[in-house]
Amino acid sequence: MTDNRDDQTKAIGAAVRSYRKARGLTLRQLAEKTGLSAAFLSLAERGLSAFALTSLRAIATALEVETNDLLTFESEETAAGEAGAVVADPEVHVHHRDEPAAMEIVASGYRYRLLSSPWPGKQLETLLVTVPPAVRGEVSSGHEGEEFCYVLKGELIFIVGDEEYLLREGESIHIDSSHPHTLHNATESNVETLWSITPPIFAQSSSAHIPSMKRRRL
């Protein structure tokens, strides 16, 4: 598991370095654009520090690419072979517990499962996020939008500005994302969380896959 996590971290770091050099940016210039420290970016590009998803969003914006471009991910599709299976209305997305996530991404040990639909123009994104043990994210300088995090299992420290908030199972936090923030899993176990984020992190397109849904009788 550790080797796999290290490989993922190195692959993402290599992607960031490749795009940065293609844009003709130094580490210091990218740091200024993202609000992340040059020291952190240097470590992360070499696979020695993990990227949180919000950090990747800031980097993607600065490099003028989509967050997806920095990640290696597999999109799982729900089979529609059973009788009664229908394609979801692009304006109504129902996700049943026996169906895979619309998108699942593993990055630097974090696992992101997209629950909301990736339709074009959406304003809200909801994800299940597994935060790996003993990880502390780089402090974001802040960005537009809001974030809501609910802890399903474990304990998570959420840092906003100079304040630290310990969230236990069943507790949540809702923040204005313009404030500097990060999270810290100080435990030796994964922490399972539910997030709602606006604006969305992942790119949408008219060809984005919307899983087929099984019609259920009431």
ROSE-4610 file (N, C-alpha, C; in Angstrom, 1 decimal, always signed):
// ROSE-4610
residu = [M/M/M/T/T/T/D/D/D/N/N/N/R/R/R/D/D/D/D/D/D/Q/Q/Q/T/T/T/K/K/K/A/A/A/I/I/I/G/G/G/A/A/A/A/A/A/V/V/V/R/R/R/S/S/S/Y/Y/Y/R/R/R/K/K/K/A/A/A/R/R/R/G/G/G/L/L/L/T/T/T/L/L/L/R/R/R/Q/Q/Q/L/L/L/A/A/A/E/E/E/K/K/K/T/T/T/G/G/G/L/L/L/S/S/S/A/A/A/A/A/A/F/F/F/L/L/L/S/S/S/L/L/L/A/A/A/E/E/E/R/R/R/G/G/G/L/L/L/S/S/S/A/A/A/F/F/F/A/A/A/L/L/L/T/T/T/S/S/S/L/L/L/R/R/R/A/A/A/I/I/I/A/A/A/T/T/T/A/A/A/L/L/L/E/E/E/V/V/V/E/E/E/T/T/T/N/N/N/D/D/D/L/L/L/L/L/L/T/T/T/F/F/F/E/E/E/S/S/S/E/E/E/E/E/E/T/T/T/A/A/A/A/A/A/G/G/G/E/E/E/A/A/A/G/G/G/A/A/A/V/V/V/V/V/V/A/A/A/D/D/D/P/P/P/E/E/E/V/V/V/H/H/H/V/V/V/H/H/H/H/H/H/R/R/R/D/D/D/E/E/E/P/P/P/A/A/A/A/A/A/M/M/M/E/E/E/I/I/I/V/V/V/A/A/A/S/S/S/G/G/G/Y/Y/Y/R/R/R/Y/Y/Y/R/R/R/L/L/L/L/L/L/S/S/S/S/S/S/P/P/P/W/W/W/P/P/P/G/G/G/K/K/K/Q/Q/Q/L/L/L/E/E/E/T/T/T/L/L/L/L/L/L/V/V/V/T/T/T/V/V/V/P/P/P/P/P/P/A/A/A/V/V/V/R/R/R/G/G/G/E/E/E/V/V/V/S/S/S/S/S/S/G/G/G/H/H/H/E/E/E/G/G/G/E/E/E/E/E/E/F/F/F/C/C/C/Y/Y/Y/V/V/V/L/L/L/K/K/K/G/G/G/E/E/E/L/L/L/I/I/I/F/F/F/I/I/I/V/V/V/G/G/G/D/D/D/E/E/E/E/E/E/Y/Y/Y/L/L/L/L/L/L/R/R/R/E/E/E/G/G/G/E/E/E/S/S/S/I/I/I/H/H/H/I/I/I/D/D/D/S/S/S/S/S/S/H/H/H/P/P/P/H/H/H/T/T/T/L/L/L/H/H/H/N/N/N/A/A/A/T/T/T/E/E/E/S/S/S/N/N/N/V/V/V/E/E/E/T/T/T/L/L/L/W/W/W/S/S/S/I/I/I/T/T/T/P/P/P/P/P/P/I/I/I/F/F/F/A/A/A/Q/Q/Q/S/S/S/S/S/S/S/S/S/A/A/A/H/H/H/I/I/I/P/P/P/S/S/S/M/M/M/K/K/K/R/R/R/R/R/R/R/R/R/L/L/L]
num = [1/1/1/2/2/2/3/3/3/4/4/4/5/5/5/6/6/6/7/7/7/8/8/8/9/9/9/10/10/10/11/11/11/12/12/12/13/13/13/14/14/14/15/15/15/16/16/16/17/17/17/18/18/18/19/19/19/20/20/20/21/21/21/22/22/22/23/23/23/24/24/24/25/25/25/26/26/26/27/27/27/28/28/28/29/29/29/30/30/30/31/31/31/32/32/32/33/33/33/34/34/34/35/35/35/36/36/36/37/37/37/38/38/38/39/39/39/40/40/40/41/41/41/42/42/42/43/43/43/44/44/44/45/45/45/46/46/46/47/47/47/48/48/48/49/49/49/50/50/50/51/51/51/52/52/52/53/53/53/54/54/54/55/55/55/56/56/56/57/57/57/58/58/58/59/59/59/60/60/60/61/61/61/62/62/62/63/63/63/64/64/64/65/65/65/66/66/66/67/67/67/68/68/68/69/69/69/70/70/70/71/71/71/72/72/72/73/73/73/74/74/74/75/75/75/76/76/76/77/77/77/78/78/78/79/79/79/80/80/80/81/81/81/82/82/82/83/83/83/84/84/84/85/85/85/86/86/86/87/87/87/88/88/88/89/89/89/90/90/90/91/91/91/92/92/92/93/93/93/94/94/94/95/95/95/96/96/96/97/97/97/98/98/98/99/99/99/100/100/100/101/101/101/102/102/102/103/103/103/104/104/104/105/105/105/106/106/106/107/107/107/108/108/108/109/109/109/110/110/110/111/111/111/112/112/112/113/113/113/114/114/114/115/115/115/116/116/116/117/117/117/118/118/118/119/119/119/120/120/120/121/121/121/122/122/122/123/123/123/124/124/124/125/125/125/126/126/126/127/127/127/128/128/128/129/129/129/130/130/130/131/131/131/132/132/132/133/133/133/134/134/134/135/135/135/136/136/136/137/137/137/138/138/138/139/139/139/140/140/140/141/141/141/142/142/142/143/143/143/144/144/144/145/145/145/146/146/146/147/147/147/148/148/148/149/149/149/150/150/150/151/151/151/152/152/152/153/153/153/154/154/154/155/155/155/156/156/156/157/157/157/158/158/158/159/159/159/160/160/160/161/161/161/162/162/162/163/163/163/164/164/164/165/165/165/166/166/166/167/167/167/168/168/168/169/169/169/170/170/170/171/171/171/172/172/172/173/173/173/174/174/174/175/175/175/176/176/176/177/177/177/178/178/178/179/179/179/180/180/180/181/181/181/182/182/182/183/183/183/184/184/184/185/185/185/186/186/186/187/187/187/188/188/188/189/189/189/190/190/190/191/191/191/192/192/192/193/193/193/194/194/194/195/195/195/196/196/196/197/197/197/198/198/198/199/199/199/200/200/200/201/201/201/202/202/202/203/203/203/204/204/204/205/205/205/206/206/206/207/207/207/208/208/208/209/209/209/210/210/210/211/211/211/212/212/212/213/213/213/214/214/214/215/215/215/216/216/216/217/217/217/218/218/218]
x = [+0.8/+0.0/+0.9/+1.9/+2.8/+3.5/+4.0/+4.6/+3.7/+2.4/+1.5/+1.2/+1.1/+0.8/+2.0/+3.2/+4.4/+4.5/+4.1/+4.1/+3.1/+1.9/+0.9/+1.4/+2.0/+2.5/+3.6/+4.5/+5.5/+4.9/+3.9/+3.3/+2.7/+2.0/+1.3/+2.3/+3.4/+4.5/+5.1/+5.3/+6.0/+5.1/+3.7/+2.8/+2.8/+2.9/+2.9/+4.2/+5.3/+6.6/+6.6/+6.0/+6.0/+5.2/+4.0/+3.1/+3.8/+4.4/+5.1/+6.2/+7.0/+8.1/+7.6/+6.5/+5.9/+5.4/+5.0/+4.5/+5.6/+6.8/+8.0/+8.0/+7.4/+7.3/+8.4/+9.0/+9.8/+9.0/+9.6/+8.9/+8.4/+9.2/+8.8/+7.6/+7.6/+6.5/+5.2/+5.3/+4.1/+3.6/+4.6/+4.2/+3.4/+3.9/+3.2/+1.8/+1.6/+0.3/-0.7/-0.2/-1.0/-1.2/-0.2/-0.3/+0.4/+0.9/+1.6/+3.1/+3.8/+5.2/+6.0/+7.1/+8.0/+8.7/+8.9/+9.5/+8.6/+7.3/+6.3/+6.3/+6.2/+6.1/+7.3/+8.5/+9.7/+9.6/+9.2/+9.1/+8.0/+6.9/+5.8/+6.1/+6.8/+7.2/+8.1/+8.9/+9.8/+9.1/+7.8/+7.1/+7.4/+7.9/+8.3/+7.3/+6.2/+5.1/+3.8/+2.7/+1.5/+0.7/+0.0/-0.9/-2.3/-2.9/-4.4/-5.1/-6.4/-7.1/-7.3/-7.5/-7.6/-6.3/-5.2/-3.9/-3.7/-4.2/-4.1/-5.0/-6.1/-7.0/-6.3/-5.7/-5.0/-3.8/-3.1/-2.0/-2.6/-3.7/-4.2/-4.7/-5.3/-5.8/-4.6/-3.5/-2.3/-1.6/-1.7/-1.1/-2.0/-3.3/-4.3/-4.6/-4.7/-5.2/-6.3/-6.9/-7.9/-7.3/-7.9/-7.4/-7.2/-8.2/-8.1/-6.8/-6.2/-5.0/-3.8/-3.9/-2.8/-2.9/-4.0/-4.3/-4.4/-4.0/-4.3/-5.5/-6.6/-7.8/-8.5/-9.4/-10.2/-11.7/-12.5/-13.9/-14.6/-15.3/-16.1/-17.5/-18.0/-19.3/-20.2/-21.5/-22.5/-23.0/-23.0/-23.6/-25.1/-25.6/-27.0/-27.7/-27.1/-27.7/-28.9/-29.2/-30.4/-31.7/-32.7/-34.0/-34.4/-34.9/-35.4/-34.3/-33.1/-32.1/-32.3/-32.1/-32.4/-31.2/-31.0/-30.0/-30.6/-29.8/-30.3/-30.6/-31.6/-31.9/-30.7/-30.1/-28.9/-29.1/-30.4/-30.7/-31.2/-31.2/-31.6/-30.6/-29.8/-28.9/-29.1/-29.5/-29.8/-28.7/-28.0/-27.0/-27.4/-27.5/-27.9/-26.6/-26.8/-25.7/-25.0/-25.6/-25.0/-24.4/-24.2/-23.7/-22.3/-21.4/-20.1/-20.2/-19.2/-19.2/-19.1/-19.5/-19.4/-18.0/-17.1/-15.7/-14.9/-13.9/-13.1/-11.6/-11.0/-9.6/-8.8/-7.6/-6.6/-5.4/-5.1/-4.1/-3.3/-2.0/-1.2/-1.8/-2.4/-2.9/-4.4/-4.8/-6.2/-7.1/-8.3/-9.2/-10.5/-10.8/-11.9/-13.0/-14.2/-15.3/-16.4/-16.6/-17.5/-18.9/-19.8/-21.2/-22.1/-21.8/-22.6/-22.3/-23.2/-23.1/-22.1/-21.3/-20.4/-21.0/-22.3/-22.9/-22.3/-22.4/-21.9/-22.6/-21.9/-22.5/-22.9/-22.6/-23.0/-22.3/-22.9/-22.3/-21.9/-22.3/-22.0/-21.4/-20.4/-19.8/-19.7/-20.1/-20.2/-19.3/-18.4/-17.5/-17.4/-17.1/-16.6/-15.1/-14.4/-12.9/-12.3/-11.4/-10.6/-9.3/-9.1/-7.8/-6.8/-5.7/-4.7/-4.1/-3.6/-3.0/-1.8/-1.5/-0.3/-0.1/-1.1/-0.9/-1.3/-0.5/-0.9/-0.8/-1.8/-1.9/-1.1/-0.7/-0.1/-1.2/-0.9/-2.0/-2.3/-3.6/-4.0/-4.1/-3.8/-3.9/-5.4/-6.2/-7.6/-8.0/-9.3/-9.8/-11.3/-11.9/-13.4/-14.2/-15.3/-16.2/-16.4/-17.0/-17.3/-17.0/-16.7/-16.4/-17.1/-17.8/-18.4/-17.8/-17.4/-16.8/-17.5/-17.9/-18.6/-17.8/-17.4/-16.6/-17.5/-17.3/-18.1/-17.4/-16.1/-15.3/-13.9/-13.5/-12.2/-12.2/-11.0/-10.8/-10.0/-10.3/-9.6/-9.5/-8.3/-8.0/-8.2/-9.0/-9.2/-8.7/-7.8/-7.1/-7.6/-8.1/-8.6/-7.9/-7.1/-6.3/-5.4/-5.5/-4.6/-5.4/-6.6/-7.4/-7.4/-7.4/-7.5/-8.8/-9.5/-10.8/-10.7/-10.8/-10.8/-12.2/-12.4/-13.7/-13.7/-14.6/-14.8/-15.9/-16.1/-17.2/-18.5/-19.3/-20.6/-20.5/-19.3/-19.1/-18.7/-19.0/-18.8/-18.2/-17.8/-17.3/-17.7/-18.1/-18.5/-17.7/-16.9/-16.1/-16.2/-15.9/-15.7/-14.3/-14.1/-12.8/-11.8/-12.2/-11.3/-10.3/-10.6/-9.7/-8.6/-7.4/-6.3/-6.8/-6.6/-7.1/-6.3/-6.4/-5.8/-6.4/-6.0/-6.5/-5.3/-5.5/-4.4/-5.0/-4.6/-4.9/-3.8/-3.9/-2.8/-2.9/-3.8/-4.0/-3.3/-3.3/-2.7/-3.6/-4.8/-5.9/-6.5/-7.1/-7.8/-8.9/-9.2/-10.4/-11.4/-12.6/-13.6/-14.5/-14.6/-15.3/-16.2/-17.2/-18.2/-18.0/-17.8/-17.6/-18.6/-18.9/-19.7/-18.8/-18.5/-17.6/-18.2/-18.1/-18.4/-17.4/-16.9/-17.3/-16.7/-17.1/-16.6/-15.1/-14.5/-13.0/-12.8/-13.6/-13.4/-14.0/-13.4/-13.8/-15.1/-16.0/-17.2/-17.2/-17.8/-18.0/-19.3/-19.7/-20.9/-20.9/-19.6/-19.5/-19.2/-19.3/-19.0/-20.0/-19.5/-20.3/-21.2/-22.5/-23.5/-24.0/-23.7/-24.0/-25.5/-25.7/-27.1/-27.6/-28.9/-29.6/-30.6/-30.7/-31.8/-33.0/-34.1/-35.4/-35.9/-36.3/-36.8/-38.3/-39.1/-40.5/-40.7/-41.6/-41.9/-42.9]
y = [-1.2/+0.0/+1.2/+1.2/+2.4/+2.6/+1.5/+1.7/+2.3/+1.8/+2.3/+3.8/+4.1/+5.5/+6.4/+5.9/+6.7/+6.8/+5.8/+5.9/+6.9/+6.9/+7.9/+9.3/+9.5/+10.9/+11.3/+10.4/+10.7/+11.1/+10.3/+10.5/+11.9/+12.3/+13.6/+14.7/+14.5/+15.5/+15.7/+14.6/+14.6/+15.4/+15.2/+15.9/+17.4/+17.8/+19.2/+19.8/+19.1/+19.7/+19.8/+18.8/+18.9/+20.1/+20.3/+21.4/+22.7/+22.8/+24.0/+24.4/+23.5/+23.8/+24.1/+23.5/+23.8/+25.2/+25.7/+27.1/+28.1/+27.6/+28.5/+29.1/+28.4/+29.0/+28.4/+29.2/+28.7/+28.3/+27.6/+27.2/+28.4/+29.4/+30.6/+31.3/+31.3/+31.9/+31.1/+29.8/+29.0/+29.2/+29.3/+29.5/+30.8/+31.9/+33.1/+33.1/+32.3/+32.1/+31.3/+30.4/+29.4/+29.7/+30.5/+30.8/+29.6/+28.6/+27.5/+27.9/+27.3/+27.7/+27.0/+27.6/+27.0/+25.8/+25.8/+24.6/+23.4/+23.6/+22.5/+22.0/+23.0/+22.6/+21.8/+22.2/+21.4/+20.0/+19.8/+18.5/+17.7/+18.3/+17.6/+17.2/+18.0/+17.6/+16.4/+16.2/+15.1/+13.9/+14.0/+12.9/+12.7/+13.8/+13.7/+14.3/+14.9/+15.4/+15.2/+15.0/+14.7/+16.0/+15.9/+17.0/+16.8/+17.8/+17.7/+18.2/+17.8/+18.1/+19.6/+20.3/+21.8/+22.4/+21.9/+22.4/+22.1/+20.9/+20.6/+21.5/+21.9/+22.8/+24.1/+24.6/+25.9/+25.8/+24.7/+24.5/+24.4/+23.6/+23.5/+24.8/+25.6/+27.0/+27.8/+27.8/+28.5/+28.1/+26.8/+26.2/+26.2/+26.6/+26.7/+25.3/+24.4/+23.0/+22.6/+21.5/+21.0/+20.1/+20.1/+19.2/+17.8/+17.3/+16.0/+15.7/+16.7/+16.5/+16.2/+16.5/+16.3/+14.9/+14.2/+13.0/+11.8/+10.7/+9.4/+8.8/+8.6/+8.1/+7.2/+6.4/+5.5/+5.9/+6.0/+6.3/+5.0/+4.5/+3.3/+3.6/+2.8/+2.9/+1.8/+2.2/+1.2/+0.5/-0.8/-1.6/-1.3/-1.2/-1.0/-2.2/-3.3/-4.5/-5.1/-4.8/-5.3/-4.7/-5.5/-4.9/-3.8/-2.8/-1.7/-0.6/-0.8/+0.2/+1.3/+2.5/+3.7/+4.7/+5.5/+6.6/+7.7/+8.2/+9.3/+10.5/+11.2/+12.6/+13.4/+14.2/+15.0/+16.0/+16.3/+17.3/+16.6/+15.3/+14.6/+13.4/+13.4/+12.3/+11.6/+10.3/+9.5/+8.5/+8.4/+7.4/+6.4/+5.1/+4.1/+3.4/+2.8/+2.3/+1.2/+0.4/-0.7/-0.3/+1.0/+1.5/+2.2/+2.1/+2.7/+4.2/+4.9/+6.4/+6.8/+8.0/+8.5/+8.6/+8.8/+8.9/+8.5/+7.8/+7.5/+7.7/+8.5/+8.9/+8.6/+8.1/+7.9/+8.8/+9.7/+10.6/+10.9/+10.5/+10.8/+10.1/+9.0/+8.2/+8.6/+9.8/+10.2/+9.4/+9.0/+8.4/+9.3/+9.7/+10.6/+9.9/+9.8/+9.2/+10.2/+10.6/+11.6/+11.0/+11.6/+11.2/+12.1/+13.3/+14.2/+13.9/+14.3/+14.1/+15.1/+14.6/+15.5/+16.2/+16.7/+17.3/+18.8/+19.3/+20.6/+21.7/+22.7/+23.8/+23.6/+22.5/+22.3/+23.2/+23.6/+24.5/+23.9/+22.6/+21.9/+20.6/+20.2/+18.9/+18.2/+16.9/+16.2/+14.9/+14.7/+13.6/+12.8/+11.6/+10.8/+10.8/+11.3/+11.4/+10.6/+9.7/+9.0/+9.7/+10.2/+10.9/+9.9/+9.7/+8.7/+9.0/+8.0/+8.3/+9.3/+10.0/+10.8/+11.7/+12.4/+13.4/+14.7/+15.7/+17.1/+17.9/+18.5/+19.2/+20.5/+21.0/+22.3/+23.4/+24.4/+25.4/+26.2/+26.2/+26.9/+28.4/+29.2/+30.7/+31.1/+30.2/+30.6/+30.7/+30.4/+30.5/+30.8/+31.1/+31.3/+30.1/+30.3/+29.2/+28.9/+27.7/+27.2/+25.7/+25.2/+23.8/+23.4/+22.2/+21.6/+20.2/+19.8/+18.5/+17.9/+16.6/+15.8/+14.6/+14.3/+13.2/+11.9/+10.9/+9.7/+8.7/+8.7/+7.7/+8.3/+8.3/+8.7/+10.1/+10.7/+12.1/+12.9/+14.2/+15.0/+16.4/+16.9/+18.3/+19.2/+20.2/+21.1/+22.5/+23.0/+24.3/+25.4/+26.4/+27.6/+28.8/+29.5/+30.6/+30.1/+30.7/+30.3/+29.4/+29.0/+28.2/+26.7/+25.8/+24.4/+23.8/+23.0/+22.4/+20.9/+20.2/+18.8/+18.3/+17.5/+17.0/+15.5/+15.0/+13.6/+13.1/+11.8/+11.1/+11.8/+12.1/+12.8/+14.3/+14.9/+16.3/+16.9/+18.2/+18.8/+20.2/+20.7/+22.1/+22.7/+23.9/+24.6/+25.9/+26.1/+27.3/+28.1/+29.4/+30.2/+29.9/+29.4/+28.9/+30.0/+31.3/+32.4/+32.5/+31.8/+31.8/+30.8/+31.0/+30.0/+28.7/+27.6/+26.4/+25.1/+24.1/+22.8/+21.8/+20.5/+19.5/+18.7/+18.0/+17.1/+15.9/+14.7/+13.5/+13.0/+13.3/+13.0/+11.5/+10.7/+9.4/+8.4/+7.1/+6.1/+5.3/+5.8/+5.2/+6.1/+5.6/+6.4/+7.1/+8.3/+9.0/+9.1/+8.7/+8.8/+10.0/+10.8/+12.1/+12.2/+13.1/+13.5/+15.0/+15.4/+16.8/+17.3/+18.6/+19.3/+20.6/+20.8/+21.9/+22.7/+24.0/+24.9/+26.0/+26.3/+25.7/+24.3/+23.5/+22.2/+22.1/+21.1/+20.9/+20.2/+19.2/+18.4/+19.0/+18.9/+19.4/+18.8/+19.6/+19.0/+19.2/+18.4/+18.5/+17.9/+18.2/+17.7/+16.2/+15.6/+14.2/+13.5/+14.2/+13.6/+12.4/+11.3/+10.2/+10.4/+10.1/+10.1/+8.7/+8.0/+6.6/+6.3/+5.1/+4.6/+4.3/+4.5/+4.2/+3.1/+2.3/+1.3/+1.9/+1.8/+2.3/+1.5/+2.1/+1.3/+1.8/+0.8/+1.1/+1.6/+2.5/+3.0/+2.1]
z = [+0.0/+0.0/+0.0/+0.8/+0.9/-0.4/-1.1/-2.4/-3.4/-3.4/-4.4/-4.1/-2.9/-2.5/-2.9/-2.7/-3.1/-4.7/-5.4/-6.9/-7.3/-6.7/-7.1/-6.8/-5.7/-5.3/-6.3/-6.7/-7.6/-9.0/-9.4/-10.7/-10.8/-9.7/-9.7/-9.7/-8.9/-8.8/-10.2/-10.9/-12.2/-13.2/-13.1/-13.9/-13.7/-12.4/-12.0/-12.6/-12.4/-12.9/-14.4/-15.1/-16.6/-17.1/-16.5/-16.9/-16.5/-15.3/-14.9/-15.9/-16.2/-17.1/-18.5/-18.9/-20.2/-20.3/-19.1/-19.0/-18.8/-18.6/-18.4/-17.0/-16.0/-14.7/-13.8/-12.9/-11.9/-10.7/-9.8/-8.5/-7.8/-7.7/-7.0/-7.7/-9.0/-9.7/-9.5/-9.5/-9.3/-7.8/-6.9/-5.5/-5.4/-6.1/-6.0/-6.6/-7.6/-8.3/-7.4/-6.7/-5.9/-4.4/-3.9/-2.5/-1.7/-2.4/-1.7/-1.6/-0.7/-0.6/-1.6/-2.0/-3.0/-2.5/-1.2/-0.5/-0.6/-0.4/-0.5/-1.9/-2.9/-4.3/-4.7/-4.3/-4.6/-4.1/-2.9/-2.3/-3.0/-3.3/-3.9/-5.3/-6.1/-7.4/-7.4/-6.4/-6.3/-5.6/-5.3/-4.7/-3.2/-2.6/-1.2/-0.2/-0.8/+0.0/-0.8/-0.1/-0.8/-1.1/-2.2/-2.6/-2.0/-1.4/-1.1/-2.3/-2.5/-3.7/-3.9/-2.8/-3.0/-3.4/-3.0/-3.5/-5.0/-5.4/-6.8/-7.6/-7.1/-7.8/-8.0/-7.0/-7.1/-8.1/-8.1/-9.1/-10.5/-10.7/-12.0/-12.5/-11.7/-12.1/-12.6/-11.8/-12.1/-13.4/-13.7/-14.9/-16.1/-15.8/-16.9/-17.5/-16.6/-17.0/-16.0/-16.3/-15.4/-14.3/-13.2/-12.1/-12.6/-13.4/-13.9/-14.6/-15.3/-16.0/-15.1/-13.9/-12.9/-12.3/-12.5/-11.8/-12.7/-12.2/-12.9/-12.2/-13.0/-12.4/-13.3/-12.8/-13.5/-13.3/-14.3/-14.2/-14.3/-13.3/-13.3/-13.8/-14.8/-15.3/-14.8/-14.5/-14.1/-15.3/-15.3/-16.4/-16.5/-17.7/-17.9/-18.6/-18.3/-19.0/-18.4/-17.2/-16.5/-17.0/-17.1/-17.5/-16.5/-17.1/-16.2/-16.0/-16.5/-16.3/-17.2/-16.8/-17.6/-17.4/-18.4/-18.4/-17.5/-16.6/-15.7/-16.5/-16.1/-16.6/-16.2/-17.2/-16.8/-15.8/-15.5/-14.4/-13.1/-13.1/-11.9/-11.8/-10.7/-10.5/-9.2/-9.3/-8.1/-8.0/-6.9/-6.7/-5.6/-6.0/-5.1/-4.5/-3.3/-2.6/-3.2/-4.1/-4.8/-6.1/-6.4/-7.6/-7.4/-8.3/-8.1/-8.2/-7.7/-7.8/-9.3/-9.6/-10.9/-11.3/-10.4/-10.7/-9.4/-9.5/-8.3/-8.6/-7.7/-7.9/-6.7/-6.9/-5.8/-6.1/-5.2/-5.4/-4.1/-4.1/-2.9/-1.6/-1.8/-0.7/-0.3/-0.8/-0.6/-1.6/-1.2/-2.2/-2.3/-3.5/-3.7/-4.6/-4.1/-4.8/-5.0/-6.3/-6.7/-6.6/-5.8/-5.6/-6.5/-6.7/-7.5/-9.0/-9.8/-11.2/-11.9/-12.9/-13.5/-14.7/-14.6/-15.7/-15.9/-17.1/-17.4/-16.6/-16.1/-15.5/-14.0/-13.4/-12.1/-11.1/-10.0/-9.1/-7.8/-7.5/-6.3/-6.6/-5.8/-5.9/-4.6/-4.5/-3.3/-3.5/-2.5/-2.6/-1.2/-1.3/-0.2/-0.3/+0.8/+0.8/+1.9/+1.6/+2.6/+2.8/+4.0/+4.3/+4.9/+4.3/+4.8/+6.2/+6.9/+8.2/+8.1/+9.2/+9.4/+8.3/+7.8/+6.7/+7.2/+6.7/+7.0/+5.7/+5.3/+4.0/+4.1/+2.9/+2.8/+3.0/+3.7/+4.0/+2.7/+2.3/+1.1/+1.5/+0.5/+0.8/+0.7/+0.3/+0.2/-1.3/-1.6/-2.9/-2.8/-4.0/-3.9/-3.6/-3.0/-2.7/-1.3/-1.0/+0.3/+0.3/+1.6/+1.8/+3.0/+2.9/+4.1/+4.2/+5.4/+5.7/+6.9/+6.7/+7.8/+8.0/+9.2/+9.5/+9.8/+8.9/+9.0/+10.0/+10.0/+10.8/+11.1/+12.4/+12.8/+13.3/+13.4/+13.9/+12.9/+12.7/+11.7/+12.3/+12.2/+12.6/+11.4/+11.4/+10.4/+10.8/+10.0/+10.4/+9.5/+10.1/+9.4/+10.0/+9.2/+9.7/+10.8/+12.0/+13.1/+14.1/+13.7/+14.6/+14.2/+15.1/+14.9/+15.4/+14.7/+15.1/+15.0/+16.1/+16.1/+15.8/+14.7/+14.4/+14.6/+15.4/+15.7/+14.8/+14.9/+14.1/+14.4/+13.4/+13.5/+13.6/+13.5/+13.6/+12.2/+12.0/+10.7/+10.8/+9.7/+9.6/+8.3/+8.3/+7.0/+7.0/+5.9/+5.9/+4.6/+4.7/+3.6/+3.1/+1.9/+1.4/+1.1/+1.2/+1.0/+2.2/+3.3/+4.5/+4.3/+4.6/+4.6/+5.4/+4.8/+5.5/+5.0/+5.9/+5.5/+6.5/+6.4/+7.3/+7.7/+8.8/+9.4/+10.0/+9.5/+10.1/+11.0/+12.3/+13.2/+13.7/+13.3/+13.8/+12.9/+13.2/+12.5/+11.6/+11.5/+10.7/+9.6/+8.6/+7.6/+8.3/+7.8/+8.2/+7.1/+7.3/+6.2/+6.4/+5.3/+5.3/+4.2/+4.3/+3.3/+3.1/+1.8/+1.5/+0.5/+0.6/-0.4/-0.7/-1.9/-2.3/-3.5/-3.4/-4.5/-4.6/-5.8/-7.1/-7.2/-8.2/-8.4/-8.7/-8.3/-8.6/-9.9/-10.2/-11.4/-12.7/-13.8/-15.1/-15.5/-16.1/-16.6/-18.1/-18.9/-20.3/-20.7/-21.9/-22.4/-22.6/-22.7/-22.8/-21.5/-20.4/-19.1/-18.9/-18.3/-18.1/-16.9/-17.1/-16.0/-15.9/-14.8/-14.7/-14.9/-15.5/-15.7/-14.3/-14.1/-12.8/-12.9/-11.9/-11.9/-11.4/-12.1/-11.7/-10.6/-9.5/-8.3/-8.1/-7.9/-7.6/-6.2/-6.0/-4.7/-4.0]
